[in-house]
Amino acid sequence: MKYSELILILLEHGCEFHHHASRHDIWINRDGKKFPVPRHGAKEVSTPTLNSILKQAGIK
């Protein structure tokens, strides 16, 4: 999955962008918990990283 597709999924599930860090963006899930999302540009997000982000976002 591409980074841009991941961002759309996060937005659809009520997550909000919080701020930019050095190499990651910090997002907030519906429960108010912050989680990092690496900036990959047009590259694919690896499956383990994708699963971890979705879990922290409360989607999976």
Buried (B, 14 or more C-beta within 10 A) or exposed (E): EEBEEBBEBBEEBEBEEEEEEEEEBEBBBEEEEEBBBBEBEEEEBEEEBBEBBBEBBBBE
